[in-house]
């Protein structure tokens, strides 16, 4: 099968390239972070998307790529909308014409964080612009593709990535440099290990699952505990972790305080759960030793 992975140079994209390459013809794209073997694609440019589809002729399209920086999206709303919504619509329309299946990655930021963790049937209510774009993208995909899609909702994706900026890497970089790291005691989620997310994505795809699936870690914890677990697994000084409440932070956009996901549907459909946080961090540590 010919598979196009849009956003293949990021943390999740790299894992998807590796996992989906087995038995498939996979082509990956990048937007800002060039990588060997990937082709450039700016999702805000309709002509460029059309050109890539014409060259690759994909039978399936996987989309881990988007603008994910929450405060950046709040400050650059036109750009965030062009990429995260209009870009997704262009991909969805072309996928429909090509008869290609679409796998799209969403976020728990489509919810307001008042009653998490959330199930697939809970009503979204985003409180920041990034969340609005991701929810609108979900709606576009459902409208354009009817049953020929799979929307996966992860939360706080983490994993080892040299020069990466996911939360775990931010904590790790800071503590390794003996610098204080500020974590929020009132922001909760279900951290999701990138390798685990990719492997489960492949299982859902291979089993021809459709619709919406939450794929997130089983641990519902706050950012402080997440940071302390990282320090513990990597043997770093947890005393450098300073906890504050969200009202004292410098985050421009509002964050859902009790986010994260329930994964009952995933366990019911596939018969197993996702990787606990400590196990994911141990795997991340092993990956970090490879450089």
C-alpha positions as CSV (number, residue, x, y, z in Angstrom):
1,X,0.0,0.0,0.0
2,X,1.2,3.5,-0.8
3,X,1.1,5.6,2.4
4,X,1.8,9.3,2.7
5,X,2.8,10.6,6.1
6,X,2.5,14.3,6.5
7,X,4.8,15.6,9.2
8,X,7.2,12.7,9.2
9,X,10.2,14.6,10.7
10,X,8.6,15.1,14.2
11,X,8.7,12.9,17.2
12,X,5.6,10.8,16.3
13,X,6.2,11.1,12.5
14,X,9.6,9.3,12.8
15,X,8.0,6.4,14.6
16,X,5.2,6.1,12.1
17,X,7.7,6.1,9.2
18,X,9.5,3.2,10.9
19,X,6.4,1.2,11.9
20,X,4.3,1.6,8.7
21,X,7.2,0.9,6.3
22,X,7.0,-2.8,7.0
23,X,5.2,-4.2,3.9
24,X,4.1,-0.7,2.6
25,X,5.5,1.9,0.3
26,X,5.8,4.9,2.6
27,X,6.6,8.5,1.6
28,X,7.1,11.2,4.3
29,X,7.0,14.9,4.2
30,X,8.4,17.7,6.3
31,X,7.5,21.4,6.7
32,X,10.3,23.2,8.6
33,X,12.6,20.4,9.8
34,X,14.3,18.9,6.8
35,X,15.3,15.2,7.0
36,X,16.9,12.8,4.7
37,X,14.5,11.0,2.4
38,X,11.5,13.3,3.1
39,X,9.9,15.7,0.7
40,X,8.8,19.3,1.5
41,X,5.1,20.0,2.1
42,X,3.6,23.2,3.4
43,X,0.0,22.4,4.3
44,X,-1.0,26.0,4.0
45,X,-0.2,25.8,0.3
46,X,-3.0,24.1,-1.6
47,X,-1.0,23.8,-4.9
48,X,1.8,22.1,-3.1
49,X,-0.5,19.5,-1.5
50,X,-2.1,18.8,-4.9
51,X,1.4,18.3,-6.4
52,X,2.4,15.8,-3.7
53,X,-0.8,13.9,-4.1
54,X,-0.2,13.8,-7.9
55,X,3.3,12.4,-7.5
56,X,2.7,9.9,-4.6
57,X,-0.9,8.8,-5.4
58,X,-1.4,7.6,-1.9
59,X,-3.9,4.9,-0.8
60,X,-3.7,6.1,2.8
61,X,-2.7,9.4,4.3
62,X,-1.4,9.7,7.9
63,X,-1.3,13.2,9.5
64,X,0.7,13.7,12.6
65,X,1.9,17.1,11.4
66,X,0.3,20.4,12.4
67,X,1.2,23.6,14.3
68,X,1.1,22.3,17.9
69,X,2.6,25.2,19.8
70,X,-0.3,26.4,21.9
71,X,0.9,29.9,22.6
72,X,2.2,30.4,19.1
73,X,-1.2,29.4,17.7
74,X,-2.9,32.0,20.0
75,X,-0.5,34.7,18.7
76,X,-0.6,33.6,15.0
77,X,-4.2,32.6,14.5
78,X,-4.3,33.2,10.8
79,X,-1.4,30.9,10.2
80,X,-2.6,28.2,12.6
81,X,-6.0,28.2,10.9
82,X,-4.4,28.0,7.4
83,X,-2.3,25.0,8.4
84,X,-4.4,23.1,11.0
85,X,-7.8,23.6,9.4
86,X,-7.6,24.7,5.7
87,X,-4.6,22.5,5.1
88,X,-6.4,19.5,6.6
89,X,-9.5,20.3,4.5
90,X,-7.3,20.3,1.3
91,X,-5.8,17.0,2.3
92,X,-9.2,15.5,3.1
93,X,-10.7,16.7,-0.2
94,X,-7.8,15.2,-2.2
95,X,-7.9,12.0,-0.2
96,X,-11.6,11.7,-0.9
97,X,-11.0,12.1,-4.7
98,X,-8.2,9.6,-4.5
99,X,-10.2,7.1,-2.4
100,X,-7.5,7.3,0.2
101,X,-8.1,6.5,3.9
102,X,-7.0,9.2,6.4
103,X,-5.5,8.7,9.8
104,X,-5.5,12.0,11.7
105,X,-4.1,12.9,15.2
106,X,-6.0,15.2,17.4
107,X,-5.5,16.3,21.0
108,X,-7.2,16.6,24.5
109,X,-7.0,20.4,24.0
110,X,-10.4,20.1,22.1
111,X,-11.9,19.9,25.7
112,X,-12.2,22.6,28.4
113,X,-10.5,20.5,31.1
114,X,-13.3,20.7,33.6
115,X,-14.1,17.0,33.8
116,X,-11.2,15.0,32.3
117,X,-10.1,12.4,31.5
118,X,-12.5,12.2,28.6
119,X,-14.1,9.4,26.5
120,X,-14.7,9.5,22.8
121,X,-18.3,10.5,23.3
122,X,-17.8,13.5,25.6
123,X,-18.7,16.8,24.1
124,X,-15.6,19.0,23.1
125,X,-15.4,22.6,24.2
126,X,-11.9,24.1,23.4
127,X,-10.7,27.1,25.5
128,X,-7.8,28.1,23.3
129,X,-7.3,28.7,19.6
130,X,-5.1,25.7,19.1
131,X,-7.9,23.5,20.5
132,X,-10.4,25.2,18.2
133,X,-8.3,24.4,15.1
134,X,-7.9,20.8,16.0
135,X,-11.6,20.3,16.7
136,X,-12.5,22.0,13.4
137,X,-10.1,19.7,11.6
138,X,-11.8,16.7,13.2
139,X,-15.1,18.0,11.9
140,X,-13.8,18.6,8.4
141,X,-12.4,15.1,8.2
142,X,-15.7,13.5,9.4
143,X,-17.7,15.6,6.9
144,X,-15.5,15.1,3.9
145,X,-14.5,11.4,4.4
146,X,-17.6,9.9,6.0
147,X,-16.5,6.4,7.2
148,X,-13.1,6.4,5.5
149,X,-11.1,7.9,8.4
150,X,-9.6,7.2,11.8
151,X,-9.1,10.0,14.3
152,X,-6.7,9.2,17.1
153,X,-6.7,11.4,20.2
154,X,-3.4,11.3,22.2
155,X,-2.4,13.5,25.2
156,X,1.0,14.9,26.0
157,X,3.1,12.9,23.6
158,X,6.6,12.3,25.0
159,X,9.7,10.4,23.9
160,X,13.4,10.9,23.3
161,X,14.2,13.3,20.5
162,X,17.6,15.0,20.3
163,X,16.9,18.8,20.4
164,X,13.2,17.9,20.8
165,X,10.8,20.1,22.6
166,X,8.2,17.8,24.0
167,X,7.5,18.2,27.8
168,X,9.7,15.3,28.8
169,X,12.6,16.6,26.8
170,X,12.1,20.1,28.3
171,X,12.3,18.6,31.8
172,X,15.3,16.4,30.9
173,X,17.3,19.2,29.3
174,X,16.7,21.5,32.2
175,X,17.5,19.0,35.0
176,X,20.6,17.7,33.2
177,X,21.9,21.3,33.1
178,X,21.2,21.6,36.9
179,X,18.6,24.3,36.2
180,X,15.3,24.7,38.0
181,X,12.2,23.6,36.1
182,X,8.7,25.0,36.8
183,X,5.8,22.6,36.6
184,X,2.1,23.2,37.1
185,X,0.4,21.3,40.0
186,X,-3.1,21.9,38.6
187,X,-2.6,20.7,35.0
188,X,-3.5,17.0,34.6
189,X,-3.3,14.6,31.7
190,X,-2.5,11.1,30.5
191,X,1.0,11.2,29.0
192,X,1.4,9.1,25.9
193,X,4.7,7.4,24.8
194,X,5.4,8.1,21.2
195,X,6.7,4.6,20.3
196,X,3.6,3.1,21.9
197,X,1.3,5.5,20.1
198,X,2.8,4.6,16.8
199,X,2.6,0.9,17.3
200,X,-1.0,1.1,18.4
201,X,-1.8,3.3,15.5
202,X,-0.5,0.6,13.2
203,X,-2.6,-2.1,15.0
204,X,-5.8,0.1,14.6
205,X,-5.0,0.8,11.0
206,X,-4.2,-2.9,10.2
207,X,-7.4,-4.0,11.9
208,X,-9.3,-1.5,9.7
209,X,-10.7,0.5,12.6
210,X,-12.6,3.6,11.8
211,X,-14.0,6.6,13.7
212,X,-12.5,8.1,16.9
213,X,-10.2,6.3,19.3
214,X,-8.5,7.7,22.4
215,X,-4.9,6.4,22.5
216,X,-3.2,7.8,25.6
217,X,-1.3,6.6,28.6
218,X,-3.2,4.9,31.5
219,X,-1.7,7.3,34.2
220,X,-3.8,10.4,35.1
221,X,-1.2,12.7,36.7
222,X,-0.3,16.4,37.0
223,X,2.7,18.0,35.4
224,X,4.6,18.0,38.7
225,X,4.4,14.3,39.2
226,X,5.2,13.8,35.5
227,X,8.4,15.8,36.0
228,X,9.3,14.0,39.2
229,X,8.9,10.6,37.5
230,X,11.3,11.8,34.7
231,X,13.8,12.8,37.4
232,X,13.4,9.5,39.1
233,X,13.9,7.3,36.0
234,X,16.8,9.3,34.7
235,X,18.5,9.7,38.1
236,X,18.3,13.5,38.2
237,X,17.6,16.0,41.0
238,X,13.9,16.2,41.6
239,X,14.6,19.1,44.0
240,X,15.1,21.3,40.9
241,X,11.4,20.9,40.1
242,X,9.5,23.9,41.3
243,X,5.7,23.7,41.4
244,X,3.2,26.5,40.8
245,X,-0.4,27.0,39.9
246,X,-1.5,27.9,36.4
247,X,-2.6,31.4,37.5
248,X,1.1,32.1,38.4
249,X,2.5,30.9,35.1
250,X,3.5,32.7,31.9
251,X,1.4,30.7,29.5
252,X,-0.4,33.0,27.1
253,X,-3.3,30.7,26.1
254,X,-5.5,29.0,28.6
255,X,-4.9,25.3,29.2
256,X,-7.4,22.6,30.1
257,X,-6.6,21.8,33.7
258,X,-8.1,18.3,33.9
259,X,-7.5,16.9,30.4
260,X,-6.4,13.5,29.3
261,X,-8.3,10.5,28.0
262,X,-10.1,7.3,29.0
263,X,-9.0,4.4,26.9
264,X,-11.9,1.9,27.6
265,X,-12.8,1.7,23.9
266,X,-9.2,0.9,22.9
267,X,-8.9,-1.8,25.5
268,X,-12.3,-3.3,24.4
269,X,-11.5,-3.2,20.7
270,X,-7.8,-4.4,20.8
271,X,-7.8,-6.3,24.1
272,X,-4.8,-4.5,25.7
273,X,-3.9,-1.2,27.3
274,X,-1.2,1.4,26.6
275,X,2.2,1.7,28.3
276,X,2.3,3.0,31.9
277,X,4.3,6.2,32.3
278,X,7.3,4.7,34.2
279,X,7.7,2.0,31.6
280,X,7.5,4.5,28.8
281,X,10.2,6.7,30.5
282,X,12.4,3.6,31.0
283,X,12.2,3.0,27.2
284,X,12.8,6.7,26.6
285,X,16.0,6.4,28.7
286,X,17.2,3.5,26.7
287,X,16.6,5.4,23.5
288,X,18.6,8.4,24.9
289,X,21.6,6.2,25.3
290,X,21.7,5.6,21.5
291,X,22.3,9.3,21.0
